[in-house]
């Protein structure tokens, strides 16, 4: 999206500059009086100025829209990141509780190896997930 817009804008600007240059060369080489030539140059300069103003206004409006869109997306990303973080914390707390429960059961001789291994795996995964958020 952005690359095509910029390419089109560059092409339009190049065409405007080339057109103005061609017009200027034609005015300067045309057999007119100095007064008429100065009037034509002033008119051309005004046209170029207006064209540049229009292009700057368009660029400004496009940037304003992009900044607004970026803010909206950033808020959405922040919201999603916060949601993901909250879910990771909930899972970590759950894994911690399970690990504590299984550990107590193991100490009491009431848990078997599959339960212990599952609790260890969940605790390690929860630690890894939370570590990602703390590093980022």
Secondary structure, DSSP 8 states (H G I E B T S, - for coil): -HHHHHHHHHHHHHHHHHHHHHHHHHHHHS---HHHHHHHHHHHHHHHHHHHHHHHHHHHHHHHHHHHHHHHHHHHHHHHHHHHHHHHHHHHHHHHHHHHHHHHHHHTT---HHHHHHHHHHHHHHHHHHHHHHH-
